[in-house]
Amino acid sequence: MKVACFSTTKTDKRQFEKMLTPEMGIEMDYFDVHLSPKTVPLAQGFEAICVFVNDHADAGVIEKLSQYGVSAIVLRCAGFNNVDAKAAERHNIEILRVPAYSPQAVAEHALALMMTLNRKTHKAYNRVRDGNFTLEGLLGFDLFEKTAGVIGTGRIGQETVRILTGLGLKVLAYDPYPNERVTELGGQYVSLDQLYAQSDIISLHVPLIPQTEHMINRETMAKMKPGVMLINTSRGGLMQAKDLIDGLKSGQIGYLGIDVYEQEDNLFFEDHSEEIIHDDVFERLITFPNVLITAHQAFFTQEALDNITATTLDNLQDVKRGSVKAERCVRCEG
Ligand code: NAD
């Protein structure tokens, strides 16, 4: 089966080359560009395409894929907000994903953002290398006995609850579908307003869907404790970035750690160090000393990559066989 792989990095190629075997009967062609209305013609002559978080398959792209005879979109990630599932269904195109590859990797990165923002190890590293051994400006706080709010307690949210309760924080949780494991771990489900009002740290682990889009905005930030730490390793669209800037300027937000950004597809996963960045909101955000941005790397551990590659190759073989696994099939989820 011929597969067009979009947004391919050197790491993706290395991973596939490590795990692809001739018996699988999969022939991969790699493209470094994102899938978009402009690049979709590259999919001509392929039976399936393989995409990542910043590839966009809207209704127009899906119509073209259908005309080219593409029968499946295989995602190398868990979230599928970048694919128009309804349009795919209309055109009988299967969407397959990797629902869980290492929830621990993402939860551990959320912790890394919290710890770095709090204890300022990124600044200390540079200071010490510079021969500056002063502590002024590096003051942190004990996480022990602070209150953390975890919004969304699916796979990654639960791992975040495990880590935070393990560190001795009180953990409040909110999810329309509460999970027993959270209470077993010592977390406590509360209303979203209670979580906002009582948490010193808030970590987002919800999918980007119409109900969660811009859920962190001027109104919701006003319900939070002044100086709150906000962590987002889920999707940039959960936060209204312009409102975050106002919140940071007023001090309502004391710390912001984000691994995702709403307009990240114009920036992340590429080297723009020699260019002028035209995104003024992003540029303003990075000027704050209490903002830490990583470029969508929460998933990026060797264990997670091996799981993503193995599941993606398994999904492609299922497409070839014409029988997909329900738990990885977006259409089966309804
Ligand atoms: P999941 O489907 O296991 O869990 C999502 C949870 O959110 C579910 O329990 C669901 O009930 C809950 N939820 C839905 N709507 C909600 C709402 N309005 N308020 C509160 N909770 C709500 O997903 P997951 O595997 O834990 O992943 C969470 C998100 O993390 C993904 O959707 C993806 O966007 C993101 N992610 C980011 C990275 C990264 O590298 N930064 C990697 C993997 C996943």
Residues whose N, C-alpha, C, O or C-beta is under 5 A from the ligand:
A	BS01	NAD	A78 G79 P99 V106 I151 G152 T153 G154 R155 I156 G157 Y174 D175 P176 Y177 H205 V206 P207 L208 Q211 T212 T233 S234 R235 D259 H296 Q297 A298 F299
